[in-house]
Amino acid sequence: MPSTNARDLMTGSPAVCTPQTSSQEAARLMQDNDCGSLPVVESRDSMKLVGMVTDRDLALRVLGRGLDSNTPVREAMTKNITSVKVDDDLKAVERVMTGQQVRRVPVVDGQDRVVGIVAQADLARALGTSPEVSRVVEKISQ
């Protein structure tokens, strides 16, 4: 396996929102940035990771409960998110994705500030054509 780290795989400076962001604004950010999830940060100044919100979270935890579009993201987000550090290797990223069964993992710096995000597709590209790819994708998707 190549000695690649999260910094090499990640999309830098991902779109983020705060717990106070409305569900509608979070959905608009996902649309504008062509993504299905957003890291939730304490504030845009601190960029400290406090959770993740996905399009599915918004559909099930806001729309599905009959809440309106002004509902803050904190009502729909998942807290206690596992992240990886920029210098974590490919195996560490793979462990988080398969262990948590998530398709996207936030990347944080030494001060736990969000600096990027690694998607399942990024990991698959890094693994190339190795037989590992289908095993990893299968474990993430269980």
C-alpha positions in Angstrom: 0.0 0.0 0.0 1.4 3.5 -0.9 2.5 5.7 1.9 -0.2 8.3 1.4 -1.7 10.4 4.2 -5.0 12.2 4.7 -3.5 15.5 3.5 -2.8 13.8 0.1 -6.3 12.4 -0.2 -8.5 15.2 1.2 -10.4 18.0 -0.5 -9.2 21.1 1.3 -11.3 23.9 2.7 -14.6 22.0 2.6 -17.9 23.9 3.0 -18.9 23.9 6.6 -21.8 25.1 8.7 -22.4 25.9 12.4 -25.0 24.3 14.8 -27.0 27.6 14.4 -27.2 27.3 10.6 -30.7 26.7 9.4 -31.5 23.4 7.8 -32.4 25.2 4.6 -29.1 27.0 4.5 -27.2 23.7 5.1 -29.1 22.1 2.2 -28.3 25.1 0.0 -24.6 24.8 0.9 -24.7 21.1 0.0 -26.3 22.0 -3.3 -23.9 24.8 -4.1 -20.9 22.7 -3.2 -22.2 19.4 -4.8 -21.8 17.4 -1.6 -24.0 15.3 0.6 -22.6 16.3 4.0 -21.1 19.2 5.9 -18.7 19.3 8.8 -20.4 21.3 11.6 -18.0 23.6 13.3 -18.3 25.5 16.6 -17.8 28.8 14.6 -16.3 29.9 11.3 -13.5 31.6 13.3 -12.5 28.5 15.4 -13.3 25.9 12.7 -13.4 23.4 15.6 -15.3 20.2 14.6 -18.5 19.6 16.6 -20.4 17.3 14.3 -21.5 16.3 10.8 -24.8 16.8 9.0 -25.8 14.9 5.9 -28.6 15.3 3.4 -30.1 12.2 4.9 -30.0 13.8 8.4 -31.9 16.8 7.0 -34.5 14.6 5.3 -35.1 12.2 8.2 -34.5 14.4 11.3 -36.1 17.6 10.0 -38.5 16.9 7.1 -39.4 13.5 8.4 -40.4 15.0 11.8 -42.4 17.8 10.3 -40.0 20.5 11.4 -39.5 23.6 9.3 -36.6 24.7 7.2 -35.5 27.2 9.9 -34.7 24.3 12.2 -31.1 24.7 13.3 -28.6 22.1 12.1 -27.9 21.2 15.8 -31.3 19.4 15.7 -30.2 17.1 12.8 -26.5 16.8 13.1 -24.5 13.8 14.4 -22.3 14.6 17.3 -19.1 12.8 18.5 -17.7 12.4 15.0 -14.5 10.6 14.5 -12.0 12.6 12.4 -8.5 12.0 11.1 -5.5 14.2 11.4 -3.8 15.6 8.3 -0.8 13.3 8.8 -2.7 10.1 9.5 -1.9 7.4 6.9 -4.2 5.7 4.5 -4.8 2.8 6.9 -6.0 5.2 9.6 -8.5 6.8 7.2 -9.6 3.3 6.1 -10.1 2.2 9.7 -12.3 5.2 10.5 -14.4 4.7 7.4 -14.9 1.0 7.9 -15.2 1.1 11.7 -17.8 3.9 11.7 -19.3 2.9 8.3 -19.1 6.4 7.0 -18.4 7.5 3.4 -16.8 10.8 4.4 -14.4 11.7 7.2 -13.4 15.2 8.3 -9.7 16.0 8.4 -8.5 18.2 11.3 -5.2 19.9 12.1 -3.3 19.8 15.4 -5.8 22.2 16.9 -8.8 20.1 15.8 -9.8 22.7 13.2 -11.4 21.3 10.0 -9.0 21.6 7.1 -10.4 19.0 4.7 -12.6 16.0 4.1 -11.8 12.6 2.7 -14.6 10.8 0.7 -14.9 7.2 -0.1 -14.1 8.0 -3.7 -10.8 9.6 -2.6 -9.9 6.5 -0.7 -10.8 4.3 -3.7 -8.6 6.4 -6.0 -5.7 6.2 -3.6 -6.1 2.4 -3.4 -6.1 2.3 -7.2 -6.8 -1.1 -8.8 -5.8 -3.1 -5.8 -8.2 -5.9 -4.6 -8.4 -3.8 -1.4 -10.8 -1.4 -3.0 -13.8 -3.7 -3.2 -13.2 -5.0 0.3 -13.0 -1.5 1.8 -16.1 -0.2 -0.1 -18.0 -3.3 1.0 -17.0 -2.8 4.7 -18.0 0.9 4.6 -21.3 0.1 3.0 -22.5 -2.7 5.3 
